[in-house]
Amino acid sequence: MQRRPTGNQPRRLAALAALGISLAFAWLAGCERAKPLINGLAGFELGATTLAVVSGKALRCYTNPQTSTERCFIRPATSIAGRVPDVQIDFDGKTLQSTVAEITLTIPGCRFDSLASWLEDKLGKASNVGQKRAYWAQKLIFVAAEESSPARCQVTAVKADDKQRIAAIRGSTP
């Protein structure tokens, strides 16, 4: 005996298609989303924040004798991995329009594994991980984190295209 098509068949197909689409959207919603692009740390942006903005907040600024550019020290209100870091900012010049070229955070009372987890939450999976050192190479920023001494960590951020600074951070030649 052959079954005769009914008027309900197109509705069933439409319902199955809608169910399939809903499941696909639910599956996609559960996937990890890409992290937003980051271009700085501790509230300062590489290539954007100027010396004019920082000099008013700084504990001290002076001309870096190694590079003849400006360097400032700041105690920010933000925390990194639950600790308040000391911030050193190097600029690409000495004028008030000079922009941030490098950010170095020194974090007292830091445990490297906690810091690395915090950075992975903000930046995503590290590009390279060692025992007490990790690197994140992203589109706009290169970040290096290391345990510099017991209970003290250092995080350095530079522009992703600054090959010379990245080589210096890694301890190699560009």
Disulfide bonds with the S-S distance in Angstrom:
Cys61-Cys72 1.99
Cys110-Cys153 2.20
